[in-house]
Every structure is written in C-alpha cells, then in structure tokens.
Amino acid sequence: MSETNKPLVSVKNMTVNFRVGRGILTAVNDVSFDIYKGETFALVGESGSGKTTIGRTIIRLNPIAGGSVEYNNEVISGKIPKAKDKEIISKLQMIFQDPMASLNERAKVSYIVSEGILSTRPDIGGDERAKMVDEALMEVGLLPEFASRFPHEFSGGQRQRIGVARALIMKPDFIIADEPISALDVSIRAQILNLLNKLKKDRGLTYLFIAHDLSVVRFFSDRIGVIHKGRLVEMADSVELFKRPLHPYTKALLSAVPVPDPKVAKVKEHTVYDPNQHDYREDKPSFHQILPGHFVFGNEAELEGYKKFV
C-alpha cells in the first residue's frame, strides 16, 4: 500500500455478464477492491474464474453490467467523454497473456510498439515517434534495430518484451499484466518478472497482476485477491494470505503450490475444494473484514469458524 493510502483504481460492486445462447452468464459477480498507487495487486484463481474478465473490464474492453470502475476518483466505466476515453487509453495499459497472439504478425515491431501513439497523439512526428520506439525497446532490454523486424523472428520472451514496450510507450500509470509469464519457458519467467519489478521502481508504476499460480505472486505482489467463479472469496496482504489462509478455496490453491523439497512434497497433503460444503440457503454470505486488511467471503456461521484461526 502506498504512503498516501490513496486508491489509484477502485472496483466497486463490479458485475459482468455475457450472453450465452438465450441465457445470461454472470462472469463476475459483485466484486470490489482498491488498488493503491505504487503497489502490485494480484488476482489469482483457476482458469475461468473471471480474473481476465475483471482486467479487461477495468480497461474498458468488456462492458460492465453493474457497479463501477474508478481511476483517480473518477468513474471510467460506462459512457464517458471522448477526451476522458483517450486519457484512459494512455494511462491504463495491458500486457496480454500470449505474446504471439497479441502481436500483429504482418506488422513490424516499430508499428506494433507505436500503434497507441499513432491513435492518440497525431501531433507527434515520425522522427520523434521512432525515437520513442527505440527508447521503449531499450528499456525492456531489446536493441533498437529490432524495430524493423517482424514478431515471428523473436523468441517468446522477446515477444513479451515487445508487448511490455508497447504498453510503456504510452507512459501509463497503471498496467494490467494478464498472466504475462504463463506462456513462457520457466527459464524466461524470472527475467520478465524482474523486468516488471524494475520498471515499477523506475517509473513508479502500479500493477494489477493476474495469475493462476500462487507461487508466482507470493514474492511479486503486495496484496492478493482470490477469485472463484466470479466472486472474490479472500483478500489480504501477500505475507498474511500465505501465513493465514481462511477460505477453503484459498487453502486448496495453496496446497497445489509445488514444494522444491522432494521429501516434503512426498508427504504433502493436497486439499480438494468442494463448493457444496457451503450452505447459503438461509444464512447468506458477505465479504467481511476478519482482520485489518484481511477479508473473506462467508456467512455468519463460517465467519465465526474463521475467527478461531486468527
């Protein structure tokens, strides 16, 4: 959390629906959280839990069905003026999961990295734009001469660096990193995480880091929110969440984290989460602060049980 304790991005009661056939699928259900300036907030959960949908809705790629998204205390969800929309495009950027699928194979790196500038800053000339591309590439560890090449000429790690450069050139305050290392070789993952950390310090960036692997976010994130089927079921400081997980789903995710010691791994028990263990027919659940900064989703009976572990 930042020294000013001021949220840069606030998600308030976000609900996102998709039409499936003749029905409606609720992908995100009444989710609320704040992301403070200068911090890395992680959203974790299994595939299909709604993590990416939340990120895409914050950045206005998905329409919001209920609730709101605020940036610097201004609502940016729903219909907003064109000038504000252009500002949001610059200040909020996204790094996508698959570096191959998110880059235009028919375009050179110079165009890919500068596309946002071309759309939002027509006043910037070609020479200045080329200089900005060179600087962005160097900042992510790539050579300026790579600007004249095509994406297929690069490795997965290099392509992801191009994706990072594309976000950086817009001079954003806030970056959504949507599983930016899941498609990369294990040996390259640490390089990208170290790069993101360096950029955070150098530029004063704020991150929403989306992942399904808790072992990745443990040392990279300041706070963690756990998502299950579109609901935020637990949220706490990174150290606190690993030290004192309360919700059964969080415990199941933690039990799946690999242990580097073969002896410990052999005797480690894996927890399987059963959603049927919750009885919400009469005693309805809510998102409740059980310790300062530690929130958990449950009904009154469950919350009383959780309090025994704190």
C-alpha positions as CSV (number, residue, x, y, z in Angstrom):
1,M,0.0,0.0,0.0
2,S,1.3,3.5,-0.8
3,E,2.3,6.1,1.7
4,T,-0.6,8.3,0.7
5,N,-3.1,5.4,1.2
6,K,-5.0,6.7,-1.9
7,P,-6.5,4.2,-4.3
8,L,-5.4,4.7,-7.9
9,V,-8.0,2.3,-9.2
10,S,-11.2,1.3,-7.4
11,V,-13.5,-1.6,-8.5
12,K,-16.9,-1.2,-6.8
13,N,-19.5,-4.0,-6.9
14,M,-18.4,-5.0,-10.5
15,T,-20.8,-7.4,-12.3
16,V,-20.0,-8.5,-15.8
17,N,-22.5,-10.6,-17.9
18,F,-22.1,-12.4,-21.2
19,R,-24.9,-13.7,-23.4
20,V,-24.7,-17.4,-23.9
21,G,-27.3,-18.7,-26.3
22,R,-30.6,-17.4,-24.9
23,G,-29.3,-17.1,-21.4
24,I,-27.0,-14.8,-19.4
25,L,-23.7,-16.0,-17.9
26,T,-22.5,-13.9,-14.9
27,A,-18.7,-14.0,-15.3
28,V,-18.0,-11.5,-12.5
29,N,-20.3,-11.2,-9.5
30,D,-20.3,-8.1,-7.2
31,V,-16.5,-7.8,-6.9
32,S,-15.0,-4.8,-5.0
33,F,-11.4,-3.9,-4.3
34,D,-9.0,-1.0,-4.4
35,I,-5.5,-0.9,-6.0
36,Y,-3.2,1.7,-4.3
37,K,-0.7,3.8,-6.2
38,G,2.7,2.1,-6.4
39,E,1.5,-1.3,-5.3
40,T,1.2,-4.7,-7.1
41,F,-2.2,-6.2,-6.5
42,A,-2.6,-9.8,-7.7
43,L,-5.8,-11.6,-8.7
44,V,-5.4,-15.4,-8.6
45,G,-7.8,-18.2,-9.3
46,E,-8.2,-21.2,-11.7
47,S,-8.9,-20.9,-15.4
48,G,-12.4,-19.5,-16.0
49,S,-12.7,-17.8,-12.6
50,G,-13.2,-14.3,-14.0
51,K,-9.7,-12.8,-13.5
52,T,-9.1,-11.8,-17.0
53,T,-12.6,-10.5,-17.4
54,I,-12.1,-8.2,-14.5
55,G,-8.9,-6.8,-16.0
56,R,-10.5,-6.4,-19.5
57,T,-13.5,-4.6,-17.9
58,I,-11.2,-2.2,-16.0
59,I,-9.5,-1.2,-19.2
60,R,-12.9,-0.9,-20.9
61,L,-12.6,-3.9,-23.3
62,N,-15.6,-5.5,-21.7
63,P,-18.9,-3.7,-20.9
64,I,-19.8,-3.5,-17.2
65,A,-23.3,-4.7,-16.2
66,G,-23.3,-3.4,-12.7
67,G,-21.1,-1.4,-10.3
68,S,-18.3,0.9,-11.4
69,V,-14.6,1.3,-12.0
70,E,-12.9,4.5,-10.8
71,Y,-9.5,5.9,-11.7
72,N,-8.1,8.7,-9.6
73,N,-11.6,9.1,-8.0
74,E,-13.3,9.5,-11.4
75,V,-15.7,6.9,-12.9
76,I,-14.3,5.5,-16.1
77,S,-16.8,2.6,-16.7
78,G,-19.8,3.0,-18.9
79,K,-20.3,6.0,-21.1
80,I,-17.6,8.7,-20.7
81,P,-16.5,11.7,-22.8
82,K,-14.1,11.1,-25.7
83,A,-11.4,13.2,-24.1
84,K,-11.6,11.1,-20.9
85,D,-11.6,7.9,-23.0
86,K,-8.4,9.0,-24.8
87,E,-6.8,9.7,-21.4
88,I,-7.7,6.3,-20.1
89,I,-6.2,4.6,-23.2
90,S,-2.9,6.3,-22.3
91,K,-2.9,5.9,-18.6
92,L,-4.2,2.3,-18.3
93,Q,-2.4,-0.3,-20.4
94,M,-2.5,-4.1,-20.6
95,I,0.2,-6.8,-21.2
96,F,-1.5,-9.8,-22.7
97,Q,-1.0,-13.5,-21.8
98,D,0.0,-14.9,-25.2
99,P,2.8,-12.7,-26.7
100,M,2.3,-14.4,-30.1
101,A,-1.4,-14.0,-30.4
102,S,-1.4,-10.4,-29.1
103,L,1.1,-9.1,-31.7
104,N,0.2,-8.4,-35.4
105,E,2.3,-10.9,-37.4
106,R,2.0,-8.7,-40.5
107,A,3.3,-5.6,-38.8
108,K,6.9,-4.6,-38.0
109,V,7.8,-4.1,-34.4
110,S,8.1,-0.3,-35.0
111,Y,4.4,-0.1,-35.9
112,I,3.3,-2.5,-33.1
113,V,5.0,-0.6,-30.4
114,S,4.0,2.9,-31.7
115,E,0.4,2.0,-32.6
116,G,-1.0,3.6,-29.4
117,I,0.9,6.8,-30.1
118,L,-0.4,6.9,-33.7
119,S,-4.0,6.6,-32.4
120,T,-3.9,9.1,-29.6
121,R,-1.1,11.5,-30.4
122,P,-1.3,12.5,-34.1
123,D,0.8,15.6,-33.3
124,I,3.9,13.5,-32.8
125,G,6.0,13.4,-35.9
126,G,7.7,10.3,-37.5
127,D,11.2,11.0,-36.2
128,E,10.1,11.6,-32.7
129,R,7.9,8.5,-32.7
130,A,10.8,6.4,-34.0
131,K,13.0,7.8,-31.1
132,M,10.2,6.9,-28.6
133,V,10.1,3.3,-30.0
134,D,13.9,2.9,-29.7
135,E,13.8,4.1,-26.1
136,A,10.9,1.8,-25.2
137,L,12.7,-1.2,-26.8
138,M,16.0,-0.4,-24.9
139,E,14.1,0.0,-21.7
140,V,12.8,-3.6,-21.9
141,G,16.2,-5.0,-22.9
142,L,15.9,-5.1,-26.7
143,L,18.0,-3.5,-29.4
144,P,16.7,-0.5,-31.4
145,E,17.4,-2.3,-34.7
146,F,14.7,-4.9,-33.7
147,A,12.2,-2.2,-34.7
148,S,12.5,-3.2,-38.4
149,R,11.7,-6.9,-37.8
150,F,8.5,-8.9,-37.6
151,P,7.2,-10.8,-34.4
152,H,7.9,-14.3,-35.8
153,E,11.6,-13.5,-35.8
154,F,11.7,-13.4,-32.0
155,S,11.5,-15.9,-29.1
156,G,8.6,-16.0,-26.7
157,G,10.4,-14.0,-24.1
158,Q,11.4,-11.3,-26.6
159,R,7.9,-11.1,-28.0
160,Q,6.6,-10.5,-24.4
161,R,9.2,-7.7,-24.0
162,I,7.8,-6.1,-27.2
163,G,4.3,-6.3,-25.6
164,V,5.8,-4.6,-22.5
165,A,7.4,-1.9,-24.7
166,R,4.0,-1.3,-26.4
167,A,2.5,-0.6,-23.0
168,L,5.4,1.6,-21.8
169,I,5.5,3.9,-24.8
170,M,2.1,5.3,-23.7
171,K,3.6,6.4,-20.4
172,P,0.9,4.7,-18.3
173,D,0.3,5.0,-14.5
174,F,-1.4,1.6,-14.3
175,I,-0.6,-1.7,-16.1
176,I,-2.7,-4.8,-16.1
177,A,-0.4,-7.8,-16.6
178,D,-2.7,-10.7,-17.6
179,E,-0.7,-13.9,-16.9
180,P,2.3,-12.4,-18.7
181,I,4.6,-15.3,-18.0
182,S,2.3,-18.4,-18.3
183,A,3.1,-18.9,-22.0
184,L,6.9,-18.6,-21.5
185,D,9.6,-21.1,-20.7
186,V,10.4,-21.5,-17.0
187,S,13.9,-20.1,-17.5
188,I,12.5,-16.9,-19.1
189,R,9.7,-16.3,-16.5
190,A,12.1,-14.8,-13.8
191,Q,13.6,-12.4,-16.4
192,I,10.2,-11.0,-17.2
193,L,9.2,-10.7,-13.6
194,N,12.4,-9.0,-12.8
195,L,11.9,-6.6,-15.7
196,L,8.4,-5.7,-14.4
197,N,9.7,-5.1,-11.0
198,K,12.5,-2.9,-12.3
199,L,10.0,-0.9,-14.4
200,K,7.7,-0.5,-11.4
201,K,10.6,1.1,-9.4
202,D,11.9,3.2,-12.2
203,R,8.6,4.6,-13.4
204,G,6.5,4.4,-10.2
205,L,4.0,2.0,-11.9
206,T,1.0,0.4,-10.3
207,Y,0.2,-3.2,-11.4
208,L,-2.8,-5.5,-11.5
209,F,-1.1,-8.8,-11.9
210,I,-3.4,-11.7,-13.0
211,A,-2.2,-15.3,-12.4
212,H,-3.3,-18.8,-11.6
213,D,-0.1,-19.7,-9.8
214,L,0.2,-18.6,-6.2
215,S,3.9,-19.4,-6.1
216,V,4.5,-16.7,-8.7
217,V,2.6,-14.0,-7.0
218,R,3.9,-14.7,-3.5
219,F,7.0,-12.7,-3.8
220,F,5.9,-10.4,-6.6
221,S,2.7,-8.9,-5.1
222,D,1.9,-6.6,-2.2
223,R,-1.7,-7.9,-1.8
224,I,-3.6,-10.8,-3.3
225,G,-7.2,-11.3,-4.1
226,V,-8.5,-14.8,-4.6
227,I,-11.3,-15.3,-7.2
228,H,-13.6,-18.3,-7.6
229,K,-16.4,-18.4,-10.2
230,G,-16.6,-14.7,-10.5
231,R,-16.6,-13.9,-6.8
232,L,-13.8,-12.5,-4.6
233,V,-13.6,-15.1,-1.8
234,E,-10.5,-13.8,0.1
235,M,-8.2,-10.8,0.0
236,A,-5.1,-10.0,2.2
237,D,-1.6,-8.8,2.3
238,S,0.6,-11.4,0.4
239,V,2.5,-12.5,3.6
240,E,-0.7,-12.7,5.6
241,L,-2.5,-14.8,3.0
242,F,0.2,-17.4,2.9
243,K,0.6,-17.3,6.7
244,R,-3.2,-17.5,7.5
245,P,-5.4,-18.6,4.6
246,L,-9.0,-18.8,5.8
247,H,-11.3,-19.7,2.8
248,P,-11.3,-23.4,1.8
249,Y,-10.7,-22.4,-1.8
250,T,-7.6,-20.4,-0.9
251,K,-6.4,-23.4,1.1
252,A,-6.9,-25.7,-1.9
253,L,-4.9,-23.3,-4.2
254,L,-2.1,-23.1,-1.7
255,S,-2.0,-26.9,-1.3
256,A,-1.3,-27.1,-5.1
257,V,1.8,-24.9,-4.9
258,P,4.8,-27.1,-5.7
259,V,7.4,-27.7,-2.9
260,P,11.1,-27.8,-4.1
261,D,11.9,-30.4,-1.4
262,P,11.1,-34.0,-2.6
263,K,10.8,-35.3,0.9
264,V,8.3,-32.6,1.9
265,A,6.4,-33.0,-1.4
266,K,6.0,-36.7,-0.9
267,V,4.1,-36.3,2.3
268,K,2.3,-33.1,1.5
269,E,-1.5,-33.4,1.5
270,H,-3.4,-31.8,-1.3
271,T,-6.8,-30.2,-0.5
272,V,-9.7,-30.5,-2.9
273,Y,-12.2,-27.7,-2.7
274,D,-15.8,-28.8,-2.6
275,P,-18.2,-25.8,-3.1
276,N,-21.1,-27.9,-1.7
277,Q,-19.6,-27.5,1.8
278,H,-21.2,-24.1,2.0
279,D,-24.9,-23.8,3.0
280,Y,-26.1,-20.4,1.9
281,R,-29.8,-21.1,1.7
282,E,-30.8,-19.2,4.8
283,D,-27.6,-17.7,6.3
284,K,-26.5,-15.5,3.4
285,P,-22.7,-14.8,2.8
286,S,-20.9,-11.4,2.6
287,F,-17.4,-10.2,2.1
288,H,-16.2,-9.4,5.6
289,Q,-13.1,-7.9,7.2
290,I,-11.9,-10.5,9.7
291,L,-8.6,-8.8,10.5
292,P,-7.2,-5.4,9.4
293,G,-6.8,-5.7,5.7
294,H,-7.8,-9.4,5.6
295,F,-11.2,-10.0,4.0
296,V,-13.0,-13.3,3.5
297,F,-16.3,-14.3,1.9
298,G,-18.7,-16.3,4.1
299,N,-21.9,-16.4,6.1
300,E,-22.1,-15.7,9.9
301,A,-21.5,-19.3,10.8
302,E,-18.4,-19.6,8.6
303,L,-17.0,-16.3,9.8
304,E,-17.3,-17.4,13.4
305,G,-15.3,-20.5,12.4
306,Y,-12.7,-18.4,10.6
307,K,-12.2,-16.3,13.7
308,K,-10.8,-19.3,15.5
309,F,-7.8,-19.3,13.2
310,V,-6.9,-15.6,13.7
